[in-house]
Amino acid sequence: MDMRDTIVYAIGDVHGCHDELSALEQKIELDAQRFRGRKIIIMLGDYIDRGPHSRRVVDHLMAPPPRGFQRVCLVGNHEVALLLYLDGHLSRETWLGYGGRETLFSYGVDPDRLISLYGSSAQADARIREAIPASHVDFLRTLPAMVCSDQFVFVHAGIRPGIALEAQDEGDLLNIREEFFEAAHRLDRWVVHGHTIVDVPKLDGRRLDIDTGAFQTGRLTALRIVGKYGRLLSSRD
């Protein structure tokens, strides 16, 4: 991605917090008025699960971005978990424990009630799959795992040190923690990511984690990048 003459706003894990996303986007629109050039919002993944409004968040991201902006949505491990369940590669129990219960409630589905009504796990799974719009599933399947520029990497969880960006494994991009954290000072690009909740985003080597646990704290965080300078914005400031 060419970031010349571009203002980037990276947004951390939303996790079903539609109100916080809307509030943060309004602040981004106001903040961006002082800048000329292309404006891009980069979503760092994990739009569903845990928070109350997963469906509304997906609808929001499928709709046009704020006027004058482009939007790039990256995939997170929670989107992949949903797709694995829908494709029959992850059990319902595992996915529900991952935060899927809140996602189903947002689509008007109570999984426990389905089991009590149908008594068949297969029938319950079929009803769940019917409840999630095909357009939402198709959208989630198209999401890339990483966006890079000459100086920056935007990704959900991080990158594996010592591996070329084009050779990174998607499982690492969506789930890595310790190996990435330990090598943060040796990275050759700035890595902006989420996945691991922090109280306050701060630089650690050449990485910045902006997941402030919106579903727990009500604080959804964005990082504005202009050239090589950054500034944090929050849905609660």
Order of alpha helices (4+ residues) and beta strands (2+ residues): beta-alpha-beta-alpha-beta-alpha-alpha-alpha-alpha-alpha-alpha-beta-beta-alpha-alpha-beta-beta-beta-alpha-beta-beta
